[in-house]
Amino acid sequence: MQQRAALWISGTFRILPIAGIKAISGLIPIYLYIKKIYSKFLLRGSTFPPNHLIKSILNLDGSSGHLSHILSLDHLTQKQRSYLTSLLVDMDNCLNEIHLSFSPFDKEFDPGNCLIDSFSDCFSFHLQFKNIKNHIKALNDITLKTSSDLASSIVISDTSIKNYVVMSISHIHLYNKLIIKTIHQAVNVTSTEAELFTIQCGINQVISIPNISHIVVITDSLHTAKRIFNSSMDLYQVHSATISCELQEFFLKNNNNYIDFWDCCYGNH
């Protein structure tokens, strides 16, 4: 059908290459057009009210007013989801790509309210040394020092992607003991989003521990961690604003509260 339409539009009934005719006619391949229409249809799920039956079946943990149905995708295991193919699964995956809206004029981004403006002496970044052995030694020294201090805690974050599935792992150590281990899996997210989420999760958990005044974050995504203190507009400001707000509360508790970010390239160790 599309071939006939392309022939009538272009008037080139004797040209054989069909792809060339479609290009001249300005028609995209029919399967891509159908995919586009289908994607627009899936996005309609975001406009449903919170008490809509379909929304209660989707995997929307943490959304406002979300009530999970007994047959919800929330209750399926990862293995069960891998065998399931349906419109609801496609809609669920599509809605995971929608980011929360935010105001660029939020107080966290106002001049003078940014962390870098108010608490510039409460955080530091330690890039990898040119001499990797010296960097490892310095990292080991700070780890040993932090592990022997009851007021200090270590957050280790790592993110990996395999077969379009992102796995985020954060470890929280206190006084040389692993006290919290958190593992998250997600699809349809970028590596930067996953890295920010892992750091956010670790920081959120450690600042809730009483009497913690010093946090050491060890990550192989130091460039991503710097986005927390970046006040310019970007795609990841939703995550940055959340972490910024948590750190601001942490710094306000005590003037001596401090956080260190250390670069750790796991592939080189």
N, C-alpha and C positions, 0 to 999 in steps of 0.2 A: 504493500500500500504506500509506504513512504517513498519507494522507488518511483512509482507512478507520479506522485505529487512532485518529486524533484524534477522529473522529466518535463512536466507541464510548466513548472516555474521557470526552468532554464531554457526550455524550448530546444534542447539539444537531444533530439530523439536518436541520433545516430552515434553519440559518444558512448563507448562501452564501459569505461571505468565508473562504476556506480559511486564509489567513495568520492571521486572527483566531482560528479554531478551534485552530490549532497553538499559538498563544500562550497561550490559555486552558488547553490541555492540558499545557503545559510541555514541549512537544517542540521541539527545535531543528531547523532544516531538515536534511533527510537528507544533503545534499551536505556540510554542515559536519560532521555526525557522522562521515561516511566519511573526511573529511579528518583529523579528530581521530584516528581509529583508525589511519589510514595513517601519521600522524606518530609515533604510539607505536610502530608496527612499525619505522619507520626508526631510531628511537633504540636498538633492540636491538643495532645494530651496535657501539655503544660497549661492550657487555658481552662481545664476542668476545675470545678470547685473542689475544696479539700474533702468534702463528704461524697464525692462521686464514686460510684462502685468501681469503675475501672482504676481510678487512682488508688483505691484501697487495696487493689490486687498487685499494683506495681511495687517495685522495691524502692521505696522513697523514704528510707530512714532519716529522721532528723528534719523532714520538711514540716512546715507549719500546719498544724491541724491534721496530720496524717494518722489515720486509724487503720491498722493492719488487719486485713481479712484473713480468715482461717485458711483460705486457699492462696494467700499472697505468695509472690515470688520470694519474699523474705524467708519463708519457711523451707525453701528448697536448698538442698546441699549443692556444692559446686559441681559434683558429678551429675546430679539430676538436671541442673541447668544446662550442662553441656549436651544432654540428649534432647532437650526441649527446643523446638523451633516453632514459633508462632508469632502472630502480630503483636501480642503483648510483650514478648521478649524483645522484639525489634523496637517497640515504643519505649520500653524501659532503658535500653541501651542508648537510644536517641536522646532521651531526656537527661541522661547522665552527662551529655555534652553541653547542657545549658548551664551557664555560670550565673551565680547570684548577682543581682544588680546592686550597685553601691553608688554613693554620692562622691564625686571627686572633691567635694568641698567638706568632706567629713573632718571632724576636729583633729584626727590623727595626722592629716595632711596639711593642716594650716601652718603657715610660717610661725615658728616659735614653739609649736606644739609637737613637732617631729622629734623622734628619739635623738636624732643627731644634733638637734638644737638644744634640747633640755638635758640630755644625759650622755653627752659625748665622752665623758670620762668614766662611764659605767660599762663599757663594752670594748672589746678589741678583737682583731682578726690576726691570725698567725698563718701566713702563707707558707707553702712548702719551701724549705731552703734549697738553694742550688745544690748543696751537698746533702744528698738524701740521708746519709748516715748521721749527720749532725741533726737533721730534722727528726729522725727517729729517736735519737738520744734525748732531744728536748721534749718530744712528745711523751716518751717514757718517764722522764723526770716529773713532768706536770701531772701525769697519771698517778704516779706513786705518791706525790705530795697531796693530791686531791683525795686519794683513797684513804689516807691516814687522818683526814680531817672530817669530823662529824658534821660540820657546817657546810661541807662541799659535796657536790654530786656531779657525776659524769653522765652525759647523754651521748650515746653512740647511735647515729642514724645511717641507714643504708637503703638504697633503692635500686631495683633491677627490673628490666623489662624482658619478657620472653613470650613469644607468640601473642603479642599485643596485650598481654596481661601484665600489669604493674604490681610488683610486690614491694611493700614498704615495711621495714623492720626498725624498731627503735628499742634500745636497751638502756635502762637507767640503773646505774651502780651507785651505791651509797656505802661508804666505809668498806670498800673492797668486796662488796656483795651485790649480786644481781637481784634487785628487788622488783623490777617491773620489766616485762618483755611484751611488746605489742607488735602484732603482725596484721597488716591490712593488704587486701588485694582489690584491684580496681581495673576497669577497662574504660576505654575512650577518654583517657586523660594523658596529658603530656608528662614527660619526665620531670620538668620543672615544677608542675603542679604537685606531683607525687613527692618530690623532694621537700618542697615547702610544707606540705601536709605532714610529712614524717617529722620534720624539725618542730613544727607547731605542736604535734602530739606529744613529743618528748618534753618540750618546754612546759606545756600545759600541765603535764603530770608531775614534773619535778618541782614546780613552784607551789604546788599544793602540799608538798611535804613540809612540816613545821621546821623552823629554825635553819632553813637553807639560805645561805648568804652568798654562795659562790657556785656558779654553774659552768661546767666545761662541756662544750658541744664539740664532738669529734665527728667530722663528716667528710665525705669525698666530693661534696658539692658546695664548697665554700663560696663560689661565685653566685650560687643560688641564695645562700644565707644572707649575702650582702643586700639582696633585694628587700629584706625586712626594713632596712634603714634608708631605702631609696624613696624619696617623696615624689618622684616624677610619676606620671601616669603610665601604666602598662597593664597587660592582660592579667597580671597576678596580684593586683592590689587588694583583692578581696582577702587573700591569704595573708598578705603582708600587713594589712590593717588589723587582722585578728591577732597575729603574733605581736605586733607593735603595742596593742592595747594590753595584752597580758604582761609584756615586759615592763610597760610603764607602771603598772600596779606593783610589780616586783621591785622596781627601783624606788618607788615612793614609800615602800614599807620601811626601808632603811637606807640611809645614805651610803652605807658601805657595801650594799648588794652589788654584785658584779657578775658579768657573763663573758666567757672566753670562747671564741670559735677557732678550732684548730683544723687545719687541712690534713687529711689523711687519704692518700692515694692507695687504696687497697691493692690495686693491681701491681704496685711496685714493692709490696711487702711480702 
